[in-house]
Amino acid sequence: MPDLVKLSEIQSELEPFHAVLVAVSKTKPVEDILTVYKQGQADFGENYVQELVDKHKQLPDTIRWHFIGHLQSNKVKLIAPFVSLIHGADSSKLIEEISKQAIKNNRVIDILLQVHIASEETKFGFSIDECSQYFNEFITSPLPGIQIRGLMGMASFTEDTNIIRKEFQKLNQLFKLLHTASINSKNNFNILSMGMSSDYKIALEEGSTMVRIGSMIFGGRR
Ligand SMILES: *Cc1c(COP(=O)(O)O)cnc(C)c1O
């Protein structure tokens, strides 16, 4: 069962920051999503393509679905008709495929560039330098059907809040830089997606505009 008290606590914590809550519902049943949806929560995040496709079919059309996991190019077509925001755009090849599928579906798909800010090797994403280079190239010659709405990043898996804070600061610095660069482009570049259950308070203090919270709302995952 989702924790609705916690949910409303988080919703009011976000208010002064004008930050958006993405309720991360991966591995959780549609009943739980409906329960949370009925509390006025419309943004949900999923990590697995097939699971997202199945849930989208069963749940209200008014839900905004966020894809927050690692997306394989050959699966973009499955979510392209309905996805609201793709957080994990982490390579030029993937973004080209999203552009192709957006055109096929006659829509513009919003994406966030995923930036690798953590010390762990395994996490996906552009480096800071790659990201600003990619974004500047994109502004000069945009891909049709794509709007780059901002950046997404995950901090290191550590108890050391100083490390987490520094990583979020680094991402926010890049965000501000690219925001300035974007001003004369058509991208509505204003989303900084950072913060999960364990670190969203730090993320908000460091400029997050969108947090992705799962276990704190839906309970732990096996
Ligand atoms: C699972 C996941 C989350 C949510 O994590 P919790 O710790 O359950 O809040 C956020 N972002 C990404 C990319 C995830 O994969």
The ligand as an ORCA input file, in Angstrom:
! r2SCAN-3c Opt
* xyz 0 1
  C      14.126      3.969     -9.043
  C      14.546      5.323     -9.451
  C      14.174      6.455     -8.706
  C      13.412      6.384     -7.396
  O      14.192      5.816     -6.413
  P      13.702      5.748     -4.877
  O      14.935      5.579     -4.119
  O      12.776      4.591     -4.785
  O      13.017      7.045     -4.590
  C      14.551      7.706     -9.184
  N      15.251      7.842    -10.331
  C      15.628      6.784    -11.062
  C      16.392      7.005    -12.309
  C      15.281      5.489    -10.647
  O      15.693      4.451    -11.377
*
